[in-house]
């Protein structure tokens, strides 16, 4: 099943018939558009060369992953799948998704795999997979090469 409010944003809702599925999958309670704007701001700040900008953004990204995994991943997937977003931002979202889902060692990989299986329902996992595959297959060359 999939409960909860929107979290995947309304930007792609106009373009895709599966808006309700994406919204249910995220489990987010925040305004969908706001979640995508927030994640975009955090991803941009996390790329800053200035420590006082980058470090708080990296901490917020990490805290969001740990404390709000489904909503966080949903916002990243929505940003990745929104063609109107700048390539650099979509690449940052793709790299963050990769970081969220893959571990550096066996223990962290098992932990992330458990989180993937136990936090997201089948529908949500399908949305993440389909969006990522769609971007790889049809996105701008810059985004698909980095993802």
N, C-alpha and C positions, 0 to 999 in steps of 0.2 A: 504494500500500500504506500501511500505517500500523503502525509498530513502536513500542515503548516502553511504559512502564507507564501507570498512571492519572495523571490530572492535572486532569480536569474535575470531580472530586469525586463523592462518593457521595450527596449530598443529593438530587439530581434522579434518581439512578439508580433509586430506588424508584418514581419517577413516569413514567419514560420507558423504552421498550424499547431505545433506542439507546445505552445506557450504554457498552457496549464500544467503539462507534464513537467516542464522545466521548473515552474514555480513550486509545484508540490515537492519536487526532488530536493530543492535547496533546504527546506525546513527553516528558512529565515523568517524572522518576524519584522525585519526592517523594511522600509519602503524600497522596492526593488531598484529603482533608479539610483537612490542614494547609496545602496550597497556597491553598485558598479562604480559610481563616482568616487567613493571612499577608497576602493581597492585601486583604482587608477592613480589617485593621489599618493597612496602608500607605495605603489610600485615605482612611480616616478621618483619619490623621495629616497627610496632604497637604492636608487642608482646614482645618487648624488656623490660627488667626490668629497663633500664636506662631512666630516664625522658627526657634527652636531645635527645634521639633517638626516644622514643615512642611518645612523645607529638607532634612533628612536623608531624610525620607520621599519627597520628590520625586526626590532623587538615587537612592534605592533603586529607585523605579519606573522611572526612566530606565535604570539599569544592568540591571534585569531585562528591559526591552524589548530592549536591545542584545545582552545576553549569553544570554538564554534566551527568544527571541521566541515560539516555539511554546508553551512551557509558560506563559509570561506571558499571552499572548492567550487560551489555554485557560482559565486561572484567571479572567480577566476575564469571558469568555463564560459560564462556569459561574455566577459571581456574578450577572451580569446576568439569567440565565435562572432563577434560584432565587426563586420567588415568596415564599418565607417570609423572605427578607432584607428589611430596611427599605428603603423607597423611596429615601431619600437615598443609601444605599450603592449601590443598583442604578443610580441616576442617575450617580453618580460613576464606576461601572464603564462605563456607556454613553459618557460623555464621554471617558474614558481610551481606550476602543476607537476612538472617532472620532479622537482625537489620534494614536493609534498608526498608523492606516490612512490618514490624510490629511496632506498636506504644506502648508506655508504658501506655498511658491513652487514653480516648475516643477522645480527640481533635487530638493528634498526630496520632492515628490510622486512623481517617477520613482524615487527611492531607496526610498520606502515601497512603491510598487507592485512593484518588483523583489523586495523583502523578502517581500511577500505571496505572490508567485508562486514564488519560489525556496526559501522556508523551509517553507511549508506544502504538503502534498499536496492533491489534489483533494478527498478526503474531509474533510480538516480545514477547508478553505475552505468547503465546503458546510455543515459544522456551524456555523461562525461565521455564515454568511449566514442559515441557517434559524433559528438561535436569535435573532438580531437581528430578523429579520422577524416571528418569533413574538411577541416582546416588543412590537414596534410594533403588531401587530394585536390583541393580547389583554391586554397588561399594564395595570396601573393607569394611570389618566390621567396622573398625575404622571410616571411613568417613560417612557411612550411619547412624551409631549410633549418631554421633554428629550433623548431618544435621537437 
